[in-house]
Amino acid sequence: MIETGSNRFPMVLALLCTALLGGIGYAVWLGYAEQTIPGLAMVVAAIALSAISPAAGLAGVMMALPTMQHINPMPRGEFSLIELAIITSTFGIGLNLLLVSLRSGWRHLGDLFTPAQIVVPAIMLVGATAISLLNLADPSHMTESLREVRLVIIEPLIFFFTARLVLRRDHNRNWVSIVFILTGAAVAVYGVAQIVFDLGGVQAGDITRATALYSHPNNLAIYLERTLLFTLGVCIMRPRWVPMWILASIQAVGLLATFSRGALVGVVVGVGVVLLFIGAWRWIAGLAAAAVVIGLIGLLLFPDRLLDVGGGGTEPTRFAIWRSAIAMVKEHPVFGLGPDQFLYQYIRRFVEPMGWPERYTSHPHNIILDTWLRLGVLGLATLATLIFGVVWLIQRTTAQIRQDAWAIGAVAALFGGFIHSMVDNGFFLADLATISWFLIVIIITVPRAQTASVTAPAKIVDPPTTLSVGETWPTWQGTAAR
Protein backbone atom coordinates (compact mmCIF):
# COMPACT_ATOMS: atom_id res chain seq x y z
CA MET A 1 0.00 0.00 0.00
CA ILE A 2 1.27 3.43 -0.92
CA GLU A 3 0.55 6.20 1.53
CA THR A 4 1.37 9.82 0.97
CA GLY A 5 0.50 13.11 2.56
CA SER A 6 0.38 14.83 -0.80
CA ASN A 7 -3.11 15.34 -2.16
CA ARG A 8 -1.60 15.58 -5.63
CA PHE A 9 -1.15 11.83 -5.82
CA PRO A 10 -4.72 10.75 -6.72
CA MET A 11 -4.87 13.36 -9.47
CA VAL A 12 -1.52 12.30 -10.92
CA LEU A 13 -2.61 8.67 -10.79
CA ALA A 14 -5.92 9.52 -12.47
CA LEU A 15 -4.11 11.52 -15.15
CA LEU A 16 -1.73 8.66 -15.90
CA CYS A 17 -4.45 6.01 -16.01
CA THR A 18 -6.72 8.24 -18.10
CA ALA A 19 -3.94 8.82 -20.62
CA LEU A 20 -3.37 5.07 -20.88
CA LEU A 21 -7.10 4.46 -21.31
CA GLY A 22 -7.14 7.09 -24.04
CA GLY A 23 -4.32 5.26 -25.79
CA ILE A 24 -6.23 1.99 -25.57
CA GLY A 25 -9.34 3.64 -26.95
CA TYR A 26 -7.39 5.09 -29.86
CA ALA A 27 -5.91 1.67 -30.64
CA VAL A 28 -9.42 0.20 -30.67
CA TRP A 29 -10.55 3.06 -32.93
CA LEU A 30 -7.76 2.20 -35.39
CA GLY A 31 -8.89 -1.43 -35.50
CA TYR A 32 -6.07 -3.06 -33.55
CA ALA A 33 -8.50 -4.83 -31.20
CA GLU A 34 -10.17 -6.91 -33.91
CA GLN A 35 -7.92 -9.92 -33.33
CA THR A 36 -8.55 -12.05 -30.26
CA ILE A 37 -5.29 -11.67 -28.34
CA PRO A 38 -4.79 -7.90 -28.80
CA GLY A 39 -8.48 -7.25 -28.21
CA LEU A 40 -8.54 -9.30 -25.01
CA ALA A 41 -5.34 -7.67 -23.79
CA MET A 42 -6.80 -4.19 -24.30
CA VAL A 43 -10.00 -5.09 -22.44
CA VAL A 44 -8.07 -6.57 -19.52
CA ALA A 45 -5.77 -3.54 -19.39
CA ALA A 46 -8.75 -1.16 -19.38
CA ILE A 47 -10.36 -3.10 -16.53
CA ALA A 48 -7.12 -3.03 -14.54
CA LEU A 49 -6.66 0.71 -15.04
CA SER A 50 -10.24 1.34 -13.91
CA ALA A 51 -9.60 -0.75 -10.81
CA ILE A 52 -6.44 1.18 -10.03
CA SER A 53 -8.12 4.55 -10.56
CA PRO A 54 -11.94 4.56 -10.61
CA ALA A 55 -11.82 8.23 -11.58
CA ALA A 56 -9.87 7.31 -14.70
CA GLY A 57 -12.41 4.61 -15.54
CA LEU A 58 -15.26 7.13 -15.54
CA ALA A 59 -13.08 9.69 -17.31
CA GLY A 60 -12.67 7.11 -20.06
CA VAL A 61 -16.44 7.10 -20.46
CA MET A 62 -16.41 10.89 -20.75
CA MET A 63 -13.78 10.74 -23.48
CA ALA A 64 -15.75 8.11 -25.38
CA LEU A 65 -19.07 10.01 -25.41
CA PRO A 66 -18.65 11.82 -28.76
CA THR A 67 -17.51 8.62 -30.51
CA MET A 68 -20.82 6.81 -29.99
CA GLN A 69 -21.61 6.59 -33.70
CA HIS A 70 -18.31 4.93 -34.59
CA ILE A 71 -18.54 1.15 -34.32
CA ASN A 72 -15.32 -0.76 -33.66
CA PRO A 73 -14.67 -4.42 -34.55
CA MET A 74 -13.83 -6.64 -31.58
CA PRO A 75 -13.23 -10.40 -31.30
CA ARG A 76 -16.83 -11.02 -30.17
CA GLY A 77 -18.71 -8.44 -32.18
CA GLU A 78 -18.76 -4.72 -32.87
CA PHE A 79 -18.98 -2.10 -30.15
CA SER A 80 -18.78 1.65 -29.75
CA LEU A 81 -16.07 3.07 -27.52
CA ILE A 82 -18.65 4.38 -25.08
CA GLU A 83 -20.05 0.88 -24.66
CA LEU A 84 -16.60 -0.59 -24.14
CA ALA A 85 -15.72 2.19 -21.69
CA ILE A 86 -18.83 1.62 -19.58
CA ILE A 87 -18.34 -2.15 -19.53
CA THR A 88 -14.63 -2.12 -18.67
CA SER A 89 -14.94 0.67 -16.11
CA THR A 90 -17.81 -1.15 -14.41
CA PHE A 91 -15.81 -4.35 -14.11
CA GLY A 92 -12.73 -2.50 -12.90
CA ILE A 93 -14.57 -0.38 -10.36
CA GLY A 94 -16.54 -3.44 -9.29
CA LEU A 95 -13.26 -5.22 -8.56
CA ASN A 96 -12.11 -2.19 -6.59
CA LEU A 97 -15.31 -2.17 -4.53
CA LEU A 98 -15.13 -5.90 -3.90
CA LEU A 99 -11.60 -5.65 -2.51
CA VAL A 100 -12.52 -2.69 -0.33
CA SER A 101 -15.74 -4.32 0.89
CA LEU A 102 -13.99 -7.55 1.84
CA ARG A 103 -11.69 -5.54 4.05
CA SER A 104 -13.95 -2.77 5.34
CA GLY A 105 -17.49 -4.08 5.06
CA TRP A 106 -20.40 -3.53 2.71
CA ARG A 107 -22.19 -0.59 4.33
CA HIS A 108 -20.79 1.97 1.90
CA LEU A 109 -22.69 0.27 -0.94
CA GLY A 110 -25.95 1.49 0.57
CA ASP A 111 -25.54 4.72 -1.39
CA LEU A 112 -26.64 2.83 -4.48
CA PHE A 113 -30.22 3.22 -3.27
CA THR A 114 -30.14 6.92 -2.38
CA PRO A 115 -31.71 9.31 -2.91
CA ALA A 116 -34.94 7.42 -3.51
CA GLN A 117 -36.34 10.32 -5.55
CA ILE A 118 -33.79 9.48 -8.26
CA VAL A 119 -33.40 5.73 -7.79
CA VAL A 120 -37.15 5.05 -8.03
CA PRO A 121 -37.52 6.58 -11.52
CA ALA A 122 -34.35 4.76 -12.57
CA ILE A 123 -36.03 1.48 -11.59
CA MET A 124 -39.27 2.60 -13.22
CA LEU A 125 -37.33 3.19 -16.44
CA VAL A 126 -36.29 -0.45 -16.50
CA GLY A 127 -39.86 -1.58 -15.89
CA ALA A 128 -41.29 0.69 -18.58
CA THR A 129 -38.67 -0.56 -21.02
CA ALA A 130 -39.45 -4.21 -20.30
CA ILE A 131 -43.18 -3.66 -20.82
CA SER A 132 -42.58 -1.75 -24.05
CA LEU A 133 -40.53 -4.64 -25.42
CA LEU A 134 -43.53 -6.92 -24.94
CA ASN A 135 -45.73 -4.59 -26.99
CA LEU A 136 -43.67 -3.57 -30.01
CA ALA A 137 -45.51 -2.02 -32.92
CA ASP A 138 -43.37 -4.10 -35.29
CA PRO A 139 -41.81 -7.18 -33.66
CA SER A 140 -39.74 -7.82 -36.80
CA HIS A 141 -37.49 -5.00 -35.58
CA MET A 142 -36.96 -6.53 -32.15
CA THR A 143 -33.20 -6.61 -32.79
CA GLU A 144 -33.09 -2.84 -33.23
CA SER A 145 -35.20 -2.34 -30.13
CA LEU A 146 -32.98 -4.56 -28.01
CA ARG A 147 -29.91 -2.75 -29.25
CA GLU A 148 -31.35 0.60 -28.18
CA VAL A 149 -32.34 -0.80 -24.80
CA ARG A 150 -28.78 -1.97 -24.26
CA LEU A 151 -27.12 1.25 -25.41
CA VAL A 152 -29.57 3.87 -24.14
CA ILE A 153 -31.22 2.34 -21.07
CA ILE A 154 -29.18 -0.43 -19.46
CA GLU A 155 -25.60 0.72 -19.94
CA PRO A 156 -26.22 4.38 -18.98
CA LEU A 157 -28.01 3.14 -15.85
CA ILE A 158 -25.03 0.95 -15.02
CA PHE A 159 -22.86 4.04 -15.44
CA PHE A 160 -25.19 6.00 -13.14
CA PHE A 161 -24.94 3.53 -10.27
CA THR A 162 -21.19 3.17 -10.73
CA ALA A 163 -20.68 6.94 -10.80
CA ARG A 164 -22.96 7.26 -7.77
CA LEU A 165 -20.36 5.42 -5.72
CA VAL A 166 -17.15 6.70 -7.28
CA LEU A 167 -17.95 10.41 -7.39
CA ARG A 168 -18.49 10.61 -3.63
CA ARG A 169 -14.79 11.37 -3.36
CA ASP A 170 -14.01 14.92 -4.34
CA HIS A 171 -10.86 14.25 -6.33
CA ASN A 172 -12.76 11.67 -8.40
CA ARG A 173 -15.57 14.13 -8.97
CA ASN A 174 -13.12 16.86 -9.93
CA TRP A 175 -11.21 14.74 -12.39
CA VAL A 176 -14.20 13.28 -14.22
CA SER A 177 -15.75 16.76 -14.51
CA ILE A 178 -12.53 18.22 -15.89
CA VAL A 179 -12.22 15.45 -18.48
CA PHE A 180 -15.84 16.01 -19.51
CA ILE A 181 -15.04 19.67 -20.16
CA LEU A 182 -11.70 19.02 -21.87
CA THR A 183 -13.27 16.44 -24.18
CA GLY A 184 -15.97 18.92 -25.15
CA ALA A 185 -13.33 21.52 -25.96
CA ALA A 186 -11.32 19.04 -28.04
CA VAL A 187 -14.40 18.03 -30.03
CA ALA A 188 -15.24 21.71 -30.56
CA VAL A 189 -11.75 22.35 -31.94
CA TYR A 190 -12.21 19.51 -34.41
CA GLY A 191 -15.61 20.83 -35.44
CA VAL A 192 -14.23 24.31 -36.09
CA ALA A 193 -11.28 22.81 -38.00
CA GLN A 194 -13.77 21.06 -40.28
CA ILE A 195 -15.15 24.43 -41.32
CA VAL A 196 -11.87 26.34 -41.52
CA PHE A 197 -9.92 23.68 -43.42
CA ASP A 198 -12.83 22.13 -45.34
CA LEU A 199 -12.41 18.74 -43.66
CA GLY A 200 -16.06 17.72 -43.74
CA GLY A 201 -19.33 18.71 -42.18
CA VAL A 202 -22.81 18.95 -43.68
CA GLN A 203 -23.73 21.42 -46.38
CA ALA A 204 -26.86 23.47 -45.67
CA GLY A 205 -27.40 25.91 -48.49
CA ASP A 206 -24.43 28.24 -48.65
CA ILE A 207 -23.01 27.27 -45.26
CA THR A 208 -21.20 24.23 -43.90
CA ARG A 209 -22.33 22.94 -40.52
CA ALA A 210 -19.74 21.23 -38.33
CA THR A 211 -20.28 17.60 -37.32
CA ALA A 212 -16.89 16.67 -35.76
CA LEU A 213 -17.12 12.99 -34.74
CA TYR A 214 -20.88 12.84 -35.26
CA SER A 215 -22.82 12.18 -38.45
CA HIS A 216 -25.13 15.18 -38.08
CA PRO A 217 -24.52 18.74 -36.84
CA ASN A 218 -27.51 18.57 -34.50
CA ASN A 219 -25.91 15.67 -32.63
CA LEU A 220 -22.75 17.70 -32.19
CA ALA A 221 -24.78 20.72 -31.11
CA ILE A 222 -26.66 18.76 -28.45
CA TYR A 223 -23.39 17.39 -27.07
CA LEU A 224 -21.56 20.74 -27.06
CA GLU A 225 -24.59 22.43 -25.56
CA ARG A 226 -24.24 20.20 -22.48
CA THR A 227 -20.48 20.58 -22.14
CA LEU A 228 -20.64 24.34 -22.72
CA LEU A 229 -23.39 24.89 -20.15
CA PHE A 230 -21.50 22.74 -17.65
CA THR A 231 -18.38 24.83 -18.24
CA LEU A 232 -20.23 28.15 -18.13
CA GLY A 233 -21.79 27.19 -14.82
CA VAL A 234 -18.30 26.72 -13.43
CA CYS A 235 -17.18 30.04 -14.95
CA ILE A 236 -20.08 31.88 -13.33
CA MET A 237 -19.22 30.46 -9.93
CA ARG A 238 -15.45 30.83 -10.29
CA PRO A 239 -14.95 33.84 -12.61
CA ARG A 240 -11.21 33.94 -11.95
CA TRP A 241 -10.62 30.48 -13.38
CA VAL A 242 -9.12 31.76 -16.63
CA PRO A 243 -8.58 28.25 -18.09
CA MET A 244 -12.31 27.60 -17.74
CA TRP A 245 -13.19 30.74 -19.67
CA ILE A 246 -10.82 29.68 -22.43
CA LEU A 247 -12.40 26.23 -22.60
CA ALA A 248 -15.88 27.74 -22.57
CA SER A 249 -14.94 30.08 -25.43
CA ILE A 250 -13.63 27.17 -27.49
CA GLN A 251 -16.82 25.20 -26.93
CA ALA A 252 -18.96 28.24 -27.75
CA VAL A 253 -17.22 28.69 -31.10
CA GLY A 254 -17.67 24.98 -31.79
CA LEU A 255 -21.36 25.24 -30.97
CA LEU A 256 -21.77 28.25 -33.26
CA ALA A 257 -20.15 26.22 -36.04
CA THR A 258 -23.09 23.79 -35.90
CA PHE A 259 -25.57 26.60 -36.68
CA SER A 260 -28.06 24.92 -34.33
CA ARG A 261 -30.78 27.36 -33.30
CA GLY A 262 -32.22 25.04 -30.65
CA ALA A 263 -28.83 24.65 -28.97
CA LEU A 264 -28.34 28.41 -28.79
CA VAL A 265 -31.74 28.81 -27.15
CA GLY A 266 -30.86 26.02 -24.74
CA VAL A 267 -27.61 27.74 -23.76
CA VAL A 268 -29.35 31.06 -23.11
CA VAL A 269 -32.03 29.37 -21.00
CA GLY A 270 -29.51 27.25 -19.10
CA VAL A 271 -27.36 30.25 -18.21
CA GLY A 272 -30.45 32.27 -17.34
CA VAL A 273 -31.70 29.59 -14.97
CA VAL A 274 -28.35 29.51 -13.18
CA LEU A 275 -28.23 33.29 -12.85
CA LEU A 276 -31.70 33.26 -11.32
CA PHE A 277 -30.73 30.32 -9.13
CA ILE A 278 -27.74 32.10 -7.59
CA GLY A 279 -29.55 35.44 -7.41
CA ALA A 280 -27.36 37.24 -9.95
CA TRP A 281 -30.18 39.46 -11.15
CA ARG A 282 -27.91 42.12 -12.63
CA TRP A 283 -26.43 39.59 -15.02
CA ILE A 284 -29.84 38.72 -16.49
CA ALA A 285 -30.02 41.96 -18.45
CA GLY A 286 -26.51 41.38 -19.77
CA LEU A 287 -27.44 37.86 -20.84
CA ALA A 288 -30.54 39.11 -22.64
CA ALA A 289 -28.55 41.82 -24.38
CA ALA A 290 -25.87 39.35 -25.45
CA ALA A 291 -28.52 36.98 -26.82
CA VAL A 292 -30.11 39.79 -28.83
CA VAL A 293 -26.75 40.95 -30.22
CA ILE A 294 -25.75 37.42 -31.22
CA GLY A 295 -29.15 36.89 -32.81
CA LEU A 296 -28.92 40.10 -34.83
CA ILE A 297 -25.40 39.29 -36.00
CA GLY A 298 -26.58 35.84 -37.01
CA LEU A 299 -29.49 37.29 -38.97
CA LEU A 300 -27.16 39.67 -40.79
CA LEU A 301 -24.54 37.06 -41.64
CA PHE A 302 -26.62 33.91 -42.07
CA PRO A 303 -30.25 34.90 -42.68
CA ASP A 304 -31.05 31.84 -44.80
CA ARG A 305 -30.02 29.45 -42.04
CA LEU A 306 -31.64 31.24 -39.11
CA LEU A 307 -34.92 31.85 -40.95
CA ASP A 308 -35.05 28.48 -42.70
CA VAL A 309 -38.15 26.50 -41.67
CA GLY A 310 -37.34 23.44 -43.77
CA GLY A 311 -39.79 21.36 -45.74
CA GLY A 312 -41.77 23.30 -48.32
CA GLY A 313 -40.97 26.60 -46.68
CA THR A 314 -44.49 27.35 -45.39
CA GLU A 315 -44.00 25.92 -41.90
CA PRO A 316 -41.23 24.22 -39.91
CA THR A 317 -40.70 20.56 -40.73
CA ARG A 318 -40.93 19.88 -37.00
CA PHE A 319 -44.64 20.71 -37.13
CA ALA A 320 -45.27 17.94 -39.66
CA ILE A 321 -43.21 15.48 -37.60
CA TRP A 322 -45.13 16.39 -34.44
CA ARG A 323 -48.47 15.87 -36.18
CA SER A 324 -47.31 12.47 -37.36
CA ALA A 325 -46.09 11.62 -33.86
CA ILE A 326 -49.45 12.60 -32.37
CA ALA A 327 -51.17 10.37 -34.92
CA MET A 328 -48.94 7.49 -33.76
CA VAL A 329 -49.83 8.23 -30.15
CA LYS A 330 -53.53 8.01 -31.01
CA GLU A 331 -52.99 4.54 -32.48
CA HIS A 332 -50.72 3.35 -29.64
CA PRO A 333 -51.74 5.43 -26.60
CA VAL A 334 -50.89 3.00 -23.79
CA PHE A 335 -47.71 1.15 -24.74
CA GLY A 336 -46.39 3.40 -27.50
CA LEU A 337 -44.43 1.95 -30.40
CA GLY A 338 -41.48 0.58 -28.43
CA PRO A 339 -37.77 1.41 -28.35
CA ASP A 340 -36.31 2.48 -31.70
CA GLN A 341 -39.56 1.81 -33.56
CA PHE A 342 -40.38 5.35 -34.68
CA LEU A 343 -38.53 5.30 -38.00
CA TYR A 344 -40.14 2.10 -39.24
CA GLN A 345 -43.66 3.34 -38.53
CA TYR A 346 -43.08 6.92 -39.63
CA ILE A 347 -41.71 6.26 -43.10
CA ARG A 348 -44.29 3.59 -43.92
CA ARG A 349 -47.54 5.18 -42.85
CA PHE A 350 -47.28 8.50 -41.08
CA VAL A 351 -44.92 10.83 -42.94
CA GLU A 352 -46.64 13.91 -44.35
CA PRO A 353 -45.65 15.55 -47.66
CA MET A 354 -44.39 18.52 -45.66
CA GLY A 355 -42.20 16.21 -43.60
CA TRP A 356 -40.80 14.27 -46.55
CA PRO A 357 -37.35 15.96 -46.44
CA GLU A 358 -36.87 14.37 -42.99
CA ARG A 359 -38.58 11.07 -43.74
CA TYR A 360 -35.66 9.13 -42.27
CA THR A 361 -35.84 10.75 -38.85
CA SER A 362 -35.78 8.24 -36.01
CA HIS A 363 -37.46 10.34 -33.32
CA PRO A 364 -40.25 12.95 -33.06
CA HIS A 365 -38.00 15.84 -31.96
CA ASN A 366 -39.80 16.32 -28.66
CA ILE A 367 -38.89 14.62 -25.39
CA ILE A 368 -42.50 14.14 -24.30
CA LEU A 369 -43.66 12.60 -27.58
CA ASP A 370 -40.43 10.63 -27.82
CA THR A 371 -40.84 9.12 -24.36
CA TRP A 372 -44.51 8.34 -24.96
CA LEU A 373 -43.85 6.60 -28.27
CA ARG A 374 -40.87 4.62 -27.01
CA LEU A 375 -42.07 3.64 -23.54
CA GLY A 376 -45.80 4.35 -23.39
CA VAL A 377 -47.67 5.98 -20.53
CA LEU A 378 -45.44 4.27 -17.98
CA GLY A 379 -42.52 5.98 -19.69
CA LEU A 380 -44.28 9.33 -19.32
CA ALA A 381 -44.82 8.59 -15.63
CA THR A 382 -41.13 7.73 -15.34
CA LEU A 383 -40.11 10.99 -17.01
CA ALA A 384 -42.40 13.01 -14.74
CA THR A 385 -41.09 11.20 -11.66
CA LEU A 386 -37.48 11.78 -12.68
CA ILE A 387 -38.09 15.48 -13.33
CA PHE A 388 -39.77 15.76 -9.93
CA GLY A 389 -36.85 13.94 -8.32
CA VAL A 390 -34.26 16.23 -9.88
CA VAL A 391 -36.22 19.36 -8.94
CA TRP A 392 -36.66 18.01 -5.40
CA LEU A 393 -32.94 17.31 -5.16
CA ILE A 394 -32.03 20.79 -6.35
CA GLN A 395 -34.55 22.43 -4.01
CA ARG A 396 -33.38 20.33 -1.06
CA THR A 397 -29.73 21.25 -1.59
CA THR A 398 -30.06 24.79 -2.94
CA ALA A 399 -27.68 26.34 -0.41
CA GLN A 400 -25.05 23.68 -1.05
CA ILE A 401 -25.34 23.79 -4.84
CA ARG A 402 -24.86 27.56 -4.78
CA GLN A 403 -21.41 26.93 -3.31
CA ASP A 404 -20.44 24.14 -5.70
CA ALA A 405 -19.19 25.04 -9.17
CA TRP A 406 -19.67 21.58 -10.68
CA ALA A 407 -23.25 21.32 -9.41
CA ILE A 408 -24.10 24.76 -10.81
CA GLY A 409 -22.79 23.62 -14.18
CA ALA A 410 -24.89 20.47 -13.95
CA VAL A 411 -28.03 22.48 -13.19
CA ALA A 412 -27.36 24.70 -16.21
CA ALA A 413 -26.80 21.73 -18.52
CA LEU A 414 -29.89 19.86 -17.31
CA PHE A 415 -32.26 22.81 -17.67
CA GLY A 416 -30.82 24.05 -20.96
CA GLY A 417 -30.82 20.54 -22.37
CA PHE A 418 -34.42 19.99 -21.32
CA ILE A 419 -35.54 23.15 -23.12
CA HIS A 420 -33.70 22.05 -26.27
CA SER A 421 -35.31 18.61 -26.00
CA MET A 422 -38.67 20.21 -26.74
CA VAL A 423 -37.56 20.49 -30.38
CA ASP A 424 -34.91 17.77 -30.68
CA ASN A 425 -33.54 14.63 -29.09
CA GLY A 426 -33.17 14.94 -25.34
CA PHE A 427 -32.32 11.55 -23.88
CA PHE A 428 -32.62 8.51 -26.14
CA LEU A 429 -29.08 8.41 -27.47
CA ALA A 430 -26.15 6.69 -25.78
CA ASP A 431 -24.23 9.91 -25.17
CA LEU A 432 -27.24 11.95 -24.05
CA ALA A 433 -28.48 9.31 -21.63
CA THR A 434 -25.02 8.91 -20.10
CA ILE A 435 -24.51 12.67 -19.82
CA SER A 436 -27.92 13.09 -18.19
CA TRP A 437 -27.14 10.54 -15.49
CA PHE A 438 -23.67 12.05 -15.01
CA LEU A 439 -25.12 15.51 -14.42
CA ILE A 440 -27.62 14.11 -11.93
CA VAL A 441 -24.85 12.34 -10.02
CA ILE A 442 -22.85 15.58 -9.89
CA ILE A 443 -25.80 17.21 -8.12
CA ILE A 444 -26.29 14.24 -5.80
CA THR A 445 -22.64 14.26 -4.74
CA VAL A 446 -22.19 17.88 -3.69
CA PRO A 447 -19.54 17.98 -0.93
CA ARG A 448 -20.43 15.70 1.96
CA ALA A 449 -19.95 18.23 4.74
CA GLN A 450 -22.69 20.34 3.22
CA THR A 451 -25.28 17.77 2.15
CA ALA A 452 -25.97 15.51 5.08
CA SER A 453 -29.66 16.35 4.59
CA VAL A 454 -29.61 14.44 1.30
CA THR A 455 -27.45 11.45 2.03
CA ALA A 456 -24.65 10.88 4.48
CA PRO A 457 -22.76 7.90 3.05
CA ALA A 458 -19.42 6.49 3.94
CA LYS A 459 -16.76 7.48 1.45
CA ILE A 460 -15.71 5.12 -1.29
CA VAL A 461 -12.15 3.92 -0.85
CA ASP A 462 -9.88 3.76 -3.84
CA PRO A 463 -7.75 0.69 -4.54
CA PRO A 464 -4.65 -0.02 -2.45
CA THR A 465 -2.48 2.44 -4.39
CA THR A 466 -4.65 5.37 -3.37
CA LEU A 467 -5.75 4.56 0.16
CA SER A 468 -5.06 7.19 2.80
CA VAL A 469 -4.62 9.88 0.18
CA GLY A 470 -5.99 13.40 0.74
CA GLU A 471 -9.24 14.47 -0.82
CA THR A 472 -8.55 17.84 -2.39
CA TRP A 473 -6.78 19.53 -5.25
CA PRO A 474 -3.79 21.71 -4.40
CA THR A 475 -4.62 24.38 -6.99
CA TRP A 476 -7.56 26.23 -8.59
CA GLN A 477 -10.15 23.96 -7.04
CA GLY A 478 -12.58 26.41 -5.45
CA THR A 479 -15.41 25.07 -3.33
CA ALA A 480 -16.10 22.30 -5.81
CA ALA A 481 -13.10 20.40 -4.47
CA ARG A 482 -13.67 20.73 -0.75
FENVEN-V257744 format. One record per run of one state. SS is the DSSP state (hx for helix, st for strand, lp for the rest). FROM is the first residue (numbers start at 1). LEN is the number of residues. If there is no record, write none. Layout:
BEGIN
ss:SS from:FROM len:LEN
ss:SS from:FROM len:LEN
END
This chain:
BEGIN
ss:lp from:1 len:8
ss:hx from:9 len:21
ss:lp from:30 len:6
ss:hx from:36 len:17
ss:lp from:53 len:1
ss:hx from:54 len:14
ss:lp from:68 len:3
ss:st from:71 len:4
ss:lp from:75 len:2
ss:st from:77 len:4
ss:hx from:81 len:24
ss:lp from:105 len:2
ss:hx from:107 len:7
ss:lp from:114 len:2
ss:hx from:116 len:18
ss:lp from:134 len:5
ss:hx from:139 len:28
ss:lp from:167 len:3
ss:hx from:170 len:27
ss:lp from:197 len:5
ss:st from:202 len:3
ss:lp from:205 len:2
ss:st from:207 len:3
ss:lp from:210 len:7
ss:hx from:217 len:21
ss:lp from:238 len:4
ss:hx from:242 len:15
ss:lp from:257 len:4
ss:hx from:261 len:17
ss:lp from:278 len:3
ss:hx from:281 len:21
ss:lp from:302 len:1
ss:hx from:303 len:5
ss:lp from:308 len:9
ss:hx from:317 len:15
ss:lp from:332 len:10
ss:hx from:342 len:9
ss:lp from:351 len:2
ss:hx from:353 len:6
ss:lp from:359 len:8
ss:hx from:367 len:30
ss:lp from:397 len:1
ss:hx from:398 len:4
ss:lp from:402 len:3
ss:hx from:405 len:16
ss:lp from:421 len:9
ss:hx from:430 len:15
ss:lp from:445 len:3
ss:hx from:448 len:3
ss:lp from:451 len:13
ss:hx from:464 len:3
ss:lp from:467 len:11
ss:hx from:478 len:3
ss:lp from:481 len:2
END
